[in-house]
Structure formats: C-alpha cells, structure tokens
Amino acid sequence: MRYQHIKGFAEKWDDNVKARLGALEAGYSTRMGAALRHAGHYLDARRAEKKLLLVLTDGEPSDIDVDDECLLIEDTRKAVQELDRDGIYTHCISLDRRADEYVSDIFGQHYTVIDNIERLPEKLPQLFMSLTK
C-alpha cells in the first residue's frame, strides 16, 4: 500500500502543503478500505472534539490482487462504518467523473465529486471549511 502524506495535524495550510497537493499523480491501486483503516488508526489516537477523515481519490476501490470489484466496495463501506462507530467522520472527494455510479454505496451522502481537477485548489478549501464548521 502506498500512503501519501499531504498535510499533518500541526501543519498550516501553506505553500508547502499546496505544493504536495498539486504534485499528486494517479498511480497504483486504490485499496481504499485499507487506507481508511490506516488513517483512522492515527486519527483515533488524536484528542479532538470532532475528527474528520477527508478522502481524496481519483477512482473506485481497486487492487491488482482482487478481481471482485463488489468486494472492494463492500470492504471500503465497512471501513467507513467502522470509522463512524469510532467517532471519525469520513467525507470523500472524488475526481472520477463516474463516481456517482459507486461512491454513494460507500460514503452515503458524504461525498463530493469534482470532475475537473483544475478546480480542486479552488474547491478544496471551501469544502474543508464547510465540513469543519
């Protein structure tokens, strides 16, 4: 599993963070359930009144080792439920134009589709502010 750090808890939303976000490239598999559980482990250890796990993805869950797409979607849905049970709010930002076909099965109504990556730097801060109010 490849897990990319974009912004840490103690980091400000500054040019370094924006550069890491801007340098993201698609690649490898999207084993989303495992990534959610990994991130949830770190969030669970944090003391906070509210905990938000913001998922930024370019596609549906996939893995070169798993042929059954439904199994990967179900695993990710289960990970979201586990996080919710632990008091961690999950919201997905999908850059996939086909996201409406599967993302609600995983995240319910807690997702946003941004189908033009050029708009991500503009939309992300607005979305983050609306989710953290």
C-alpha positions in Angstrom: 0.0 0.0 0.0 1.2 3.5 -0.8 0.0 6.2 1.5 0.9 9.8 0.7 1.2 12.5 3.3 -0.3 15.8 2.2 -0.9 17.8 5.4 -0.2 16.8 9.0 -2.1 17.9 12.1 0.4 20.5 13.1 1.0 21.9 9.6 -0.6 25.1 8.4 -2.4 25.3 5.0 0.7 26.9 3.4 2.6 26.8 0.1 4.4 23.5 1.1 1.1 21.7 1.7 -0.4 23.2 -1.5 2.7 22.0 -3.5 2.3 18.5 -2.2 -1.4 18.5 -3.1 -0.5 19.9 -6.6 2.1 17.3 -7.2 -0.2 14.3 -6.7 -0.4 11.9 -9.6 -2.6 8.9 -10.2 -1.0 5.6 -9.9 -1.1 2.1 -8.4 -4.2 0.6 -6.9 -6.8 2.2 -4.8 -7.2 -0.1 -1.9 -9.4 2.4 -0.1 -10.6 0.3 2.8 -7.0 -0.4 4.0 -6.0 3.2 3.6 -9.1 4.4 5.6 -8.3 2.0 8.4 -4.6 3.1 8.4 -5.6 6.8 8.5 -8.2 6.0 11.1 -5.6 4.5 13.4 -3.8 7.8 13.5 -7.0 9.8 14.0 -8.2 7.6 16.7 -5.1 8.4 18.8 -5.8 12.2 18.5 -7.7 14.0 21.2 -10.3 16.2 19.4 -13.9 17.1 19.8 -14.5 16.3 16.1 -12.5 14.1 13.8 -12.7 14.4 10.0 -11.0 11.9 7.6 -11.1 13.6 4.2 -10.5 11.1 1.3 -9.2 12.4 -2.0 -9.4 9.8 -4.7 -9.2 9.5 -8.5 -11.3 6.4 -8.8 -13.2 3.5 -7.2 -11.6 1.0 -4.9 -9.4 -1.4 -6.9 -6.5 -3.7 -6.4 -4.4 -5.9 -8.7 -4.9 -8.8 -6.3 -8.7 -8.7 -6.2 -10.9 -9.5 -9.1 -14.3 -8.8 -7.5 -15.0 -5.0 -7.6 -18.0 -5.5 -5.3 -15.8 -7.0 -2.6 -13.5 -3.9 -2.6 -16.5 -1.5 -2.5 -18.0 -3.5 0.4 -14.7 -3.5 2.3 -14.4 0.2 1.9 -18.0 0.7 3.0 -17.3 -1.4 6.1 -14.2 0.7 6.9 -16.3 3.8 6.7 -18.8 2.3 9.1 -16.0 1.2 11.5 -14.7 4.8 11.5 -18.1 6.2 12.1 -18.6 3.8 15.0 -15.3 5.2 16.4 -16.4 8.8 16.1 -14.5 9.6 12.9 -16.5 11.5 10.3 -15.5 10.5 6.7 -16.0 12.5 3.6 -14.9 11.6 0.1 -13.7 13.9 -2.7 -13.7 12.0 -5.9 -12.1 13.3 -9.1 -13.7 10.5 -11.0 -16.4 11.5 -13.5 -18.1 8.1 -13.0 -18.1 8.4 -9.2 -21.9 8.7 -9.0 -22.1 5.0 -10.1 -20.5 3.7 -6.8 -19.4 6.4 -4.3 -22.8 6.7 -2.6 -22.7 2.9 -1.9 -19.5 3.6 0.1 -20.0 7.0 1.7 -23.7 7.5 1.6 -24.3 11.2 1.1 -20.9 12.2 2.5 -19.0 12.8 -0.8 -18.3 15.5 -3.4 -17.4 14.9 -7.0 -15.1 17.4 -8.6 -14.8 16.2 -12.1 -12.4 18.9 -13.3 -9.0 18.6 -11.4 -8.2 22.2 -12.3 -10.9 23.2 -9.9 -9.5 21.2 -6.9 -7.3 24.0 -5.5 -10.3 26.3 -5.5 -12.9 23.8 -4.2 -10.9 22.1 -1.5 -10.5 24.9 1.0 -14.2 25.8 0.6 -15.3 22.2 1.1 -13.0 21.8 4.1 -14.4 25.0 5.7 -18.0 23.8 5.2 -17.1 20.4 6.8 -15.4 21.8 9.8 -18.0 24.4 10.9 
